[in-house]
Amino acid sequence: MAILNSIRKRGIFLILIIALALFAFILSDVLTKSGGSKVQDTIATINGTDISRQSFMEEVELTQRNMGPNANSSQAVNMVWDRELRRVILEEQYEKAGLSVEKAQLDDALRASLANNPTFLNEAGQVDDGKIQEYIASIKASSPEMYQQWLNFEQSTADGVLQRMYFNMVKGGLRTTVAEGEQEYHFQNDNLNFNYVMIPYNKIADEDVKVSDDEIKKYVAAHPSDYEVDAQADIQYVIFSEEPSEADVEEAKTETSALLNGKVEFNQDTKANDTLPGFRNIKDYEEYVNTNSDVPYYDAWMFKSQLPPTVADTLINLNEGDVYGPFKVDNSFYLTKVLETKRMPDSSESKHILIRYAGTLRAPETVTKTKEEAKKLADSILNVVKKDKTKFAALATEFSDDSSKDNGGDLGNSTPGRMVPTFDDFIFSNPTGTIGLVESDFGFHVIEVGKQSEPKKAVKLATVVKNIEASKKTSDDVFFKASEFEVALQDGDFSELAKAQNLEVKPVNNLGQMDANLPGIGANRTIVNWAFNEDTKVGNIKRFSVPEGYIIAQLTRKNAKGLMSVEQASAAVKPILIKEKKAKKIRESISGNTIEEIATNQSVTVQTATGVTMANPMIGATNEAKVAGAAFGTKPGESTGLIDGKNGVYKVKTTAFNPAPKMESYVNYANQLSAKVAPASQNAVYNALKKKADIEDNRATFY
């Protein structure tokens, strides 16, 4: 009761404390969400300009579609990122420079871009503004997506105009003066002769010079621009592969063998048993293969070199109707039947004259001939070239409707299967010199068969391929082993447990936040995102499902953006510090002032260098720019101080300065400098702007 009375007395006070705590919690949540809302809607902020997540993702999707089916999202993300980064950085410069694109400039640029597109050309082969406007009006009414693509094309063209204007202005300001040309002339042609002594660094063994971690850390801190790195992480992992067991292989072989012979199957519709033919005696091989094989039917002639190496000799020597298999190649079983055999060349040269007609594959709008008109023209050309083959090239140049007309119709060398079927069949079924006419989806082809290789045996095969897959039991066993290993890691050492189970531990070092491909794993953003997640700590372990099975990964290092760690920088910095310490030891060991005295003291010889220039400061076989620069600062008869070079500690005594003769004009050298600087200026300027830019990159949050 005393406690209850005490609570009642202090009730208002307690309520106030609870209310304040709840308010603080809610306020913290609101602030967190409001602070994160921008991140949720923004892919990046570049010099204060936000890039919208929605627009960026749309661009990524469009770019990936344009890249084709083999492209992955990481490639598309990086392409769009580079494009957007460049756009924002350069647009800021255009605005500062007061640059804009006038309509006339844009129209000229569009005409140049469309000059090879037949859709926009008139009868004279020139870009027709009317056709452009007609096209825009058409897609604006019928296809919003195509209209948006056109607007994007216009914007891209305008950006290109601005970019050329901007970088031309930059190049215009990079003109080299005649005074600079004169300096370059002397830089290349003035030369020195000198004697020198060099005490090599390898006089002191590396193991005699100690470099501490603290010294490496101080050096990195003193040279931050050389050792800055983005956020990085290291992981190590083992993989549990769902590889088929021996039992799985045997089962796959048995199932494949069963396809050879017919089988009886109950028909639900007729309520009777049907006898289904097997691979040995099936009639429609294409349908059978497409129904029963993991690889579609391939209708083509094949030579020995195109067959699996382990069975090539056997397959090429089979006769028509022979069945071979099942045989194993890699992770699949094969059943093969020889449908046809013949001798034929495995390469053939050819030339053609293509006569298109309206509606044929990829025919431009300028092709208006009907099929009948095209056939009549093709027959006429065929009759001419059959009578006089020497006219083939001229007729191809005049009449052929493809780019080969520029080569007189010559298509070069081809192998079976490269051309459309009717064309392919003609050039590999007829001897050299044959002229004929075939039709394809592209139109009518007047063909002359060229030089062929010696005929070889070829086979046409029907092949059933059955992939060997892990059974459910095998998959369950792998899952159990991976789970068991993961549990054991809670109290054990990753490397020791892996070694005990004969698992190979694979390290992946210096992962970046936007990396996608991991060595030995392939594309896997899930693992990368886990490694950089703020909740993932060094030592944490996680299991990931991958197509091959399971990966157990451990985070072994994680560094925020900043300077390299001692471990990272050691390989680069340690040799520098060792060289510095050796130079100091050598300096301390030297007695004497002249190069001769030093040579005697250090048991080395005085050497001679002749014709050394500032442009080519080679001393012996080493580029010693620092040593040559010091030597050029002395007069004949004078000596330099001790110089820490690349190979050792030097002292130089100049014997002769050989100035190049004066020229009447140094314009050519000035032009050389301009020609050297201008091509690299575009990338140099952009990279400098990018380095200076304030970039907040949130891509890793979404990809």
C-alpha positions, 0 to 999 in steps of 0.5 A: 500500500505504501508503494501504491500511495507513493506512486499516486503522489508522484503520478503526475510526475511519472506521467510527465516523464513517460510522455517526454520519453514517448515524445523523444522516441517519436521525434527521433523516429520522425527525424530519422525518417525525414532525414532518410526520406531524401535518401529514399527518393534520391539516388545521388546529390551532385554539387547540390543537384538531386538525381531522382530515384524514379528517373534513374531507375527508368533510365537503368531499365531502358539502358538494360533493354537496349544493351540486350538480353546478356546485359546485367543490371549492374552494367546498366546502373554504372552506365547510367551513373557515369552518364548522369554524373557527367551531365550534372557536372557539365551542365553546371559549367555550361550555366557558368559559361552562359552557353545555350543551344540555339534552335538552328544549331540543334536542327543542324545537329539533328540533320547530321545525326539522321543523315544515314536514316532512310526514314528521314531522307528525300529522293535526293538522299538529303534529310527532309525537315518535313519528314522529321515533323511528320514522324514526330506528329505520327509518334506523338499521336500513336506512341507516347513511349516512342515520342519520349524516346524522340525527346530524349534523343533531341536532349542528347543531341543538344547535350552533345552540341553544348559539350562540343562548344564547352570543350572547344572553348577549353581547347581554344584557351590551351594555345602554347606561346612561342616562349613556351615553344622555345622552352620546349626546344631547349628542354629537348635539345640542351644536354649535359655531360657529367661525372657522377658517383652512385652508392646503390640502395641494395648495398644495405639489405632490406632486412637491416631496415625496420619500418613500423606500422606507426611510420606507415600510418604517419606517411599515409596521413602526410600524403592523403591524396595518394592514399584515399580510398572509398569504403571497402570490405573484405570477406572470406567464404566457403561454398557448398555445391549442389553437385550431382552425386554418383547415384544422381549420375547413374539415375540420369543415365538410366532415364536417358537410356530409357528414351531409346526404346518405345514405351506403353502409356495409358491414354486418358481420352481413349481409356486404352494403352498407347505404344509410344515409339522410342528414339531409335525409330521415331519419325519426326526427330525435330518434334521428339528432340524439342519435347524430350531434350534439355537443348532444342533441335539443331538443324545443321551440318556438322564437321568433326571439329564441331563435335564434342572432342571426346566422341568426335572420332566416333560420331563422324564415322557413324553411318546414316541411321546409326544411334549412339549413346547414352554418352556423357559430356561434361554434366549431361548425357547425350543420345545421338542419331545420324540423320544424313551424311555427305561430303562438303566444304567447310568454307566457301567464298561467295558474292551476290546481288540482292534485289529487295522488294517491299515487305522483305526483312529490314527493307527500308521505306525507299524499297517500293518494288513488288515481289514480281518486279523484283523477281523479273529484275533478278532473272534479268541480272541472272541471265546477264551474269551467266553469259558474262561473269565479268559483269557481276561486280558492276551489276552488284554496284548498280543494283544490289540493295545491301552494303556488299555492293560497295565491294562488287557484291563480295561477301568474303568467306563463310562457314556452314550455318552463317548465312540464311538457310536457302543461301547457305544450302546453295553455296555449300551444295554447288561447286565453285563457279556455279551461278544461280538464284535463291529467295530468302526473307531478304529478297532475291539473291543472284549468287556466284559460288567462289573458292571452296575448301576441300570437301570433308565428311559432315553429319546432320544429327538428332541429339537428345541432351539430358542435364544431370541434376542433383536429386532432392536427397543430394540437395537436402544433404548439402543444405544440412552440411551448410547449416551444420557448418554455419552453426559450428561457426558460432563458437569456432574459427572459420579457417580451422573449421573449414580446414577440418571439413576439407573446405577451401576458404576463398578471400575476396579483398577490397570490395567496393559498395557498388561492386557486383562481380565477386571472384569465384562467385560471379554477380551477387549484389546481395553479398556486397550489400550485406557486407556494407550494411551498417548492422554487419560487423567484422566477424559476422557470418551469413549463409547465402543461396546461390545457383550452385548451392550455398555460400557461407561468408564472413566479414573480415574487414570493413573500412569507411571512406577515408585513408588506407589502413596500414595493411592496405598501404603497406605494400606501396609505402613500405618500399618508399620508407625503406628507400628513405632510411637506406638513403639516410644510412648511406649519407651518414656513412659518406666521408669526403667532399669530391666525387672521387673521395666519395667513390674511394670511401664507398668502394664504388667507381666514378661513372660518366653520363653524356648527352643527358637532356631534361626531356630524356633524363636517363642515367645508365638504364634508369630515368633519374629526373631528380638527379638530372634536374639537380645537374642542370642547376650547376655550371661546368666544373661545379658539383651538386650535393648528395641526391636521393635518386631512384637507384641510390644516392648520387653526387654529380660533377658537371663537365660540359653544358651543350646548349642547342643552337638558337633558332629563328622561330620556335613556332613548330615547337609551340605547335607540337606542345599544343597538339600534345595537350589538346587531345587529352584536355577533354578527359583531364578537365572532366576528371578535374571537375569530377574530383572537385565535385561534392558527390553523395552517392546512394546507389548502394541503397537501391542496388 
